[in-house]
C-alpha cells in the first residue's frame, strides 16, 4: 500500500484520476477484485485528495462514474457471454459464493445490484449475473447508479478523512505514534469489515430454504 501511494504521489493529477478510475472500473468489469480491491482504490483517491494532489470533488466523480460504468460493462459481458463466465477458473474456485450470488439475484432482484456493490466478492459478479438473467437494463442501471453513488462517495470520503485524522495526530504526537495509531485503526476497520462480510454471506444462505452447500 505504501509503495502504491508513493508511486501515485509522483504522477500528475490527470494521470492519478485515470489510474484510480481504471482500478475501480477493471475490478467491476473484469473480476479484478481478486487482485485490486475497489475500496483500496477509492480510499487511496480520497487520501491523495486530502494531500492536495487532486481535487476531492473530481476524485469522487471519477470513482462514482468508474463504478457505474464498470458495472454496466459487467452487465453487458454477462448478457452476451452468459454461463461461459461461470466456467472460468477464478469463479470455479468460488462455486459456493457464486451460488449464493445467484440466489441473491433470484430472491432480491434489482435490489441485489445495490446490495452487491458493498460486498467485495459480489461486486464484480452480480452485474454479470444480472445480465445473464436478462434483467432490464434500465432497472439495473437505476440500482447500479444508487449503489455506485453511495459506495463511491463513502469510500472516497473515508480516505479523505483518514488522511485528515492522520495529519492532526502526526502534528500532535509525532510521526511514529501517528503511524502506530493509523495501523491500529486500519486493523480495527479490517476486522469489522470481515465480520460484516461474513454475516452478509451467511444471511442469503439462511434464507434460501436450508439448501446444503
Secondary structure, 3 states (H helix, E strand, C coil): CHHHHHHHHCCCHHHHHHHHHHHHHHHHHHCHHHCCCHHHHHHHHHHHHHCCCCCHHHHHHHHHHHHHHHHHHHHHHHHHHHHHHHHCHHHHCCHHHHHHHHHHHHHHCCHHHHHHCCCHHHHHHHHHHHHHCCCCHHHHHHHHHHHHHHHHHHHHHHHHHHHHHHHHHHHHHCHHHHHHHHHHHHHHHHHHHHHHHHHHHHHHHHHCCCCCC
